[in-house]
């Protein structure tokens, strides 16, 4: 299967499992699990950093699959913080070329981070995927992840 087909199959599975499930944490855990399984070992960290309502402009680690993640990330710091700050998906082909990249795991070579909004348009989290390979993520990943996350959390 090509990348679009993998996303389409994963999306169908995710939406079927989540049908009727209102809990946000359960939704995040399911997305992380099923996408991680769909894309295999090159996606070694797949998960969410959630906007911390008790601390202004800070993300806290949420449901994820993979090695230990950073516990907290300030808005504007690293790829995740930049996505939260700008509200725009970040596609990074080589994380070592990013001056403010946060190296939670030295195996990370490329990354995509997608802002996640609720039905009212409020930022609730960012969805982060790290890969051991360079240039893993592209516009197909951006389009498919933005579309899927909008369906899951809107």
Secondary structure, DSSP 8 states (H G I E B T S, - for coil): --HHHHHHHHHHHHHHHHTT---HHHHHHHHHHHHHHHHGGGEEEEEEEEE-TTSTTEEEEEEEEES---SEEETTSHHHHHHHHH-S-EEES-GGG-TT---SSTT--EEEEEEEE-TTS-EEEEEEEEESSTT---HHHHHHHHHHHHHHH-
